[in-house]
């Protein structure tokens, strides 16, 4: 029973079908399936498959977005049952996520946030055009593990460096891992500003975040 249900769950994510994902989540709750198990043995398998397909060029951005949305919907549907059972999903780490000041590009950042959440990170998304003090303030407030910043313009990516400089000035740079992303971001830029990692896409970002947290 469970194996077949888990397979359907994974498939609902691969299909990017939020309605089916929610139906299956509710079915699992009704059948007494542990919601955590539904996530890890069912839905996450689908997320990983779409992620791998995307990395190989066999799936495209819209499919990744839809898979992320379906995953979000499924977890949301399972949340009341998780709270009832007192089973908290094991969080891999806390991420403060933002598009830097002066930049209003939303899609890439939101996708990274969705995929990080789907993979087990607690994400605090500060939206776009986020000021340096807002990013740092939130990271301190929630005791974040990772600060992830997106910039899509060469004129705004300097803000990524400014956040790191401000952290150094306040002597708290060592408290946070810094991830950066966005079209103009390169390996050279990452080294130049002293960030800890970068990725060109959302799946890569999840892998970097996991590596920074020491999770395979």
Secondary structure, DSSP 8 states (H G I E B T S, - for coil): -HHHHHHHHHHHHHTT-HHHHHHHHHHHHHTT--HHHIIIIIIHHHHHHHHHHHHTTSS-HHHHHHHHHHHHHHHHHHHHHHHHHT------EEEEEEEBTT----HHHHHHHHHHHHTTEEEEE--SSB-HHHHHHHHHHHT-SEEEEE--STTTTHHHHHHHHHHHHTT-GGG-EEEEESTT--HHHHHHHT-SEEESSHHHHHHHHHHHTT--
